[in-house]
Amino acid sequence: MLSDLLNEFLLTGETDTAWQVSAQTAALADHQRAKVFDITKDNVAQVIFERSHLLKLVFPTFNQFCETNLQMPTPAMLQVLWDLWLPLAMKIAASRQNLSRAFVQGILGGQGTGKTTMCQVLSLILQQLGYSTLSLSLDDLYKTYGDRLALQQQDPRLIWRGPPGTHDINLGLSVLDQIRQGNSPVTVPRFDKSAYAGAGDRTTPEIVTNIDIVLFEGWFVGVVPIDPQAFTTAPVPIITDQDRAFAQDMNEQLRAYLPLWQRLDNLIALDPSDYRCSLIWRKQAEQKMIAAGKSGMNDAEIEEFVNYFWRSLHPELFIKPLLTSSKVDVIVKVDTDHCFSTILSC
């Protein structure tokens, strides 16, 4: 098993013939993954050598990260590190080398798909490769609490932050443009979701310098408007005329985000095996919070919450067609247990 050889390699630090053959064979066996990471018979030996060297450099910090942040044993995550995070970080680093400015990597994914963890691990690896990385969430671009109250008075349907129209797009454009232009330092907005009893508000911004790579993640990063005719036969929970009107208005709001998506150099999509997993995952997350003595939503409240977002940008209408377009560069399939499985390019 390659996982056993990975553990042995980390213990001994030696890449014997058995290790090299197994790693190279595995790298070429998955044709889709090999295509994503530009692995061929001609370069596989060099790819495995470079990835092995990087694994040794990253492992001590990664081990600590797993114990502290994931509450999971490192061996369970080691294969993911080898198969996905290491080669993905190397691919992003190579893309940055080909630019004379900062590289902006978009990461699209719904609730529970692992966007935050991916950004944290990629930042850890890219730091070892000598790159200064900024993780920026679409959430960081929310309008202020006061502005969202005023927005809600204009449109009472915007009962929660999150849908198109609740973000300060010009703020996002300013931050990304400053970084792409090489400005330093840059003031980066941050958002506190716990403020105002969970309504959230801006918090102290972060001052960053000399950013090489931006990891820009969010639940609809890169999502584009669709044909309004699609709403005439929309899936549940878009049922009533009011539901369809709301979905159509959110679709129109997406047009304002297109300049923001134009700043992306590349887009990774984390694609769950079933979009309805997000409802299950949200319930699990809330149950853990309640078990830990924190406040959380009950199942009925969670279903109302998730349905609200499906009414605004339904995955079947907006995400599914995007995954077959040229706008997405890499798709990472996410299983029901949150594990990453297939990796493919569009």
C-alpha positions in Angstrom: 0.0 0.0 0.0 1.3 3.5 -0.9 0.0 4.8 2.4 2.3 2.4 4.3 5.2 3.4 2.1 4.5 7.1 2.8 4.7 6.4 6.6 7.9 4.4 6.1 9.4 7.2 4.0 8.6 9.8 6.7 10.2 7.6 9.3 13.4 6.8 7.3 13.6 9.7 5.0 14.8 7.4 2.3 13.3 6.9 -1.1 14.3 3.3 -2.0 13.4 1.6 -5.3 10.1 0.1 -4.0 8.9 3.5 -2.8 9.8 5.2 -6.1 8.2 2.5 -8.3 5.0 2.4 -6.2 4.7 6.2 -6.1 5.3 6.6 -9.8 2.9 3.8 -10.7 0.2 5.3 -8.5 0.7 8.8 -10.0 0.3 7.5 -13.5 -2.5 5.1 -12.8 -5.1 7.8 -12.1 -5.2 9.3 -15.6 -7.5 12.2 -14.6 -5.3 13.2 -11.7 -2.2 12.9 -13.8 -3.7 15.2 -16.4 -4.6 17.8 -13.7 -1.1 17.8 -12.3 0.7 17.5 -15.7 2.3 14.2 -14.8 3.6 12.1 -17.7 5.8 9.0 -18.1 8.7 11.4 -19.0 8.5 13.5 -15.9 7.0 11.3 -13.3 10.3 10.4 -11.7 11.2 14.1 -11.2 7.6 14.9 -10.0 7.8 12.2 -7.3 11.3 13.3 -6.3 10.2 17.0 -5.8 6.9 16.0 -4.1 8.8 13.7 -1.7 11.3 16.5 -0.8 8.4 18.9 -0.1 6.6 16.3 2.0 9.6 16.0 4.3 9.7 19.8 4.7 6.0 20.2 5.3 5.2 17.2 7.5 6.2 18.6 10.9 4.0 21.6 10.5 1.2 19.6 8.9 1.3 17.0 11.7 0.8 19.8 14.2 -2.0 21.3 12.1 -3.9 18.0 12.0 -3.7 17.6 15.8 -4.7 21.2 16.5 -7.2 22.1 13.9 -8.7 18.9 12.5 -8.7 16.8 15.7 -7.8 13.9 13.4 -4.7 11.7 13.4 -2.2 12.6 10.8 -2.1 9.2 9.1 -5.7 9.6 8.1 -4.8 12.8 6.3 -1.4 11.8 4.9 -2.8 10.3 1.7 -4.8 13.4 1.0 -1.7 15.5 1.6 0.2 13.4 -0.9 -2.5 13.0 -3.5 -4.1 16.4 -3.5 -2.7 19.2 -1.3 1.0 18.8 -2.2 0.6 18.6 -6.0 -2.1 21.3 -5.9 0.2 23.7 -4.1 3.0 22.9 -6.5 0.7 23.6 -9.4 -0.3 26.9 -7.9 3.3 27.8 -7.2 4.2 27.0 -10.8 1.4 29.2 -12.1 2.7 32.1 -9.8 6.2 31.7 -11.3 4.8 32.3 -14.8 3.3 35.7 -13.7 4.9 39.0 -12.9 2.3 39.7 -10.3 0.3 38.0 -7.5 -1.7 34.9 -8.6 -5.4 34.8 -7.5 -6.7 31.2 -7.0 -10.5 31.0 -6.7 -12.0 28.1 -4.6 -15.7 27.4 -5.0 -17.5 25.1 -2.6 -20.7 24.9 -0.5 -21.2 24.2 3.2 -18.9 21.5 4.5 -16.9 20.9 1.3 -13.6 21.8 3.0 -12.8 25.2 1.5 -11.3 26.6 4.8 -9.2 23.5 5.4 -7.9 23.5 1.9 -6.9 27.2 2.2 -5.1 26.5 5.5 -3.2 23.5 4.2 -2.3 25.2 0.9 -1.0 28.2 2.8 1.1 26.0 5.0 2.7 24.2 1.9 3.1 27.4 -0.2 5.0 29.0 2.8 7.5 26.1 2.6 7.8 26.8 -1.1 8.7 30.5 -0.3 5.4 32.2 -1.2 3.5 34.7 1.0 -0.2 33.6 0.8 -3.4 35.5 1.7 -6.6 33.6 2.4 -9.6 35.8 1.6 -13.2 34.7 2.0 -16.2 36.0 0.2 -17.5 36.4 3.7 -14.9 39.0 4.4 -16.5 41.2 1.8 -19.9 41.4 3.5 -21.5 44.8 3.8 -21.4 46.3 7.3 -24.2 45.4 9.7 -25.7 48.9 9.3 -25.6 48.7 5.5 -27.3 45.2 5.6 -30.0 46.5 7.9 -30.7 49.3 5.4 -30.6 46.7 2.6 -33.1 44.5 4.4 -35.5 47.5 4.7 -35.3 47.9 0.9 -35.7 44.2 0.3 -37.2 42.3 3.3 -36.5 39.0 1.5 -32.8 39.4 2.4 -33.3 37.9 5.9 -29.8 36.4 6.1 -26.3 37.5 4.9 -24.9 35.5 2.1 -26.9 35.8 -1.1 -25.7 38.0 -4.0 -26.2 41.6 -3.1 -25.0 41.4 0.5 -21.4 41.9 -0.3 -19.3 45.1 -0.9 -18.0 44.2 -4.4 -16.0 47.4 -4.8 -14.1 46.6 -1.6 -13.2 43.2 -3.0 -12.1 44.7 -6.3 -10.0 47.3 -4.4 -8.2 44.6 -2.4 -7.5 42.3 -5.3 -6.4 45.0 -7.6 -4.0 46.5 -5.0 -2.4 43.0 -4.5 -2.3 42.3 -8.3 -0.6 45.7 -8.8 2.0 44.8 -6.2 1.0 47.4 -3.6 2.3 46.8 -0.1 1.0 47.0 2.5 -2.6 46.3 1.8 -5.5 46.6 4.2 -7.7 43.4 4.0 -11.2 43.4 5.4 -12.2 40.7 8.0 -15.7 39.7 9.2 -16.8 38.6 12.6 -19.8 36.3 12.2 -20.5 36.3 16.0 -21.2 40.1 16.2 -24.7 41.4 16.8 -26.0 38.0 18.0 -24.8 36.2 14.9 -25.8 38.8 12.3 -22.1 39.6 12.0 -20.2 42.7 11.2 -16.8 44.0 10.0 -14.0 43.6 12.5 -10.4 44.8 12.7 -8.9 44.6 9.2 -5.6 42.8 8.6 -2.6 44.6 7.2 -0.7 42.3 4.8 2.6 42.9 2.9 4.2 41.4 -0.2 1.5 38.9 -1.1 2.4 36.4 -3.8 -0.8 34.2 -3.9 -4.4 34.9 -2.9 -6.7 32.0 -2.1 -10.1 33.5 -2.6 -12.9 31.1 -1.4 -16.6 31.2 -1.1 -19.9 29.4 -1.7 -20.5 31.1 -5.0 -17.1 32.3 -6.1 -17.0 32.2 -9.9 -20.7 31.5 -10.3 -22.3 33.4 -13.2 -25.8 34.3 -14.2 -27.9 31.8 -16.0 -30.8 31.9 -18.6 -33.9 33.2 -16.7 -36.0 30.6 -18.5 -34.4 28.0 -16.2 -36.6 29.2 -13.3 -39.8 28.2 -15.0 -39.0 24.5 -14.2 -36.8 25.1 -11.2 -36.2 22.3 -8.6 -37.4 22.3 -5.0 -37.4 24.4 -2.9 -38.1 27.0 -5.7 -41.9 26.3 -5.8 -44.0 29.4 -5.7 -44.1 32.5 -7.9 -42.5 34.4 -5.1 -39.6 31.8 -4.9 -39.1 32.2 -8.7 -39.1 35.9 -8.4 -36.5 35.8 -5.7 -34.3 33.4 -7.6 -34.5 35.6 -10.7 -33.5 38.7 -8.7 -30.5 36.9 -7.2 -29.6 35.8 -10.7 -29.6 39.4 -11.8 -27.5 40.4 -8.7 -24.8 38.0 -9.9 -24.0 40.3 -12.8 -22.4 42.8 -10.4 -19.9 40.1 -9.3 -18.6 39.3 -12.8 -15.8 42.0 -12.5 -14.7 40.3 -9.3 -14.5 36.9 -10.9 -12.5 38.4 -13.8 -9.7 38.9 -11.2 -9.4 35.1 -10.8 -6.5 33.4 -12.5 -7.8 29.9 -11.9 -10.9 28.3 -10.3 -11.1 25.1 -8.3 -14.5 23.7 -7.6 -15.2 21.4 -4.6 -18.1 19.3 -5.8 -20.0 17.2 -3.3 -21.4 13.8 -4.6 -24.9 15.2 -3.8 -25.5 18.9 -3.2 -28.0 17.9 -0.5 -25.1 16.7 1.7 -24.7 20.4 2.8 -28.0 20.0 4.7 -26.8 16.9 6.5 -23.4 18.4 7.2 -24.9 21.6 8.6 -27.1 19.6 10.9 -24.0 17.6 12.1 -22.1 20.8 12.7 -25.0 22.4 14.7 -25.4 19.2 16.8 -21.7 19.3 17.7 -22.0 23.0 18.7 -25.0 22.2 20.9 -23.2 19.2 22.4 -20.3 21.5 23.3 -22.6 23.8 25.2 -22.9 26.4 22.5 -26.0 27.8 20.9 -27.2 26.2 17.7 -30.1 25.8 15.4 -32.6 22.9 15.6 -33.2 20.7 12.5 -36.3 22.7 11.4 -34.3 26.0 11.6 -31.4 24.5 9.7 -33.7 23.3 6.9 -35.3 26.7 6.6 -31.8 28.3 6.5 -30.4 25.9 3.9 -33.5 26.1 1.7 -33.2 29.9 1.7 -29.8 29.6 0.0 -31.0 27.0 -2.4 -33.8 29.4 -3.4 -31.3 32.1 -4.0 -28.7 30.1 -6.0 -29.8 26.5 -6.5 -26.8 24.1 -7.0 -28.6 22.2 -9.8 -29.2 25.5 -11.7 -26.0 27.4 -11.1 -23.2 24.9 -10.0 -23.9 21.9 -12.2 -23.6 23.7 -15.5 -20.6 25.6 -14.3 -18.7 22.4 -13.7 -19.0 21.5 -17.4 -17.8 24.9 -18.6 -14.4 26.3 -19.3 -14.7 28.7 -16.3 -13.7 25.9 -13.9 -10.1 24.6 -14.2 -10.0 21.8 -11.6 -12.9 19.8 -10.0 -12.3 18.0 -6.7 -15.1 15.5 -5.8 -16.2 15.4 -2.2 -17.7 12.3 -0.7 -20.5 12.2 1.8 -17.9 11.7 4.6 -16.2 15.0 3.6 -13.3 13.0 2.0 -11.9 14.1 -1.3 -12.1 11.5 -4.1 -11.8 12.1 -7.8 -9.7 15.0 -9.1 -10.3 16.1 -12.7 -9.9 19.0 -15.1 -12.6 20.5 -17.2 
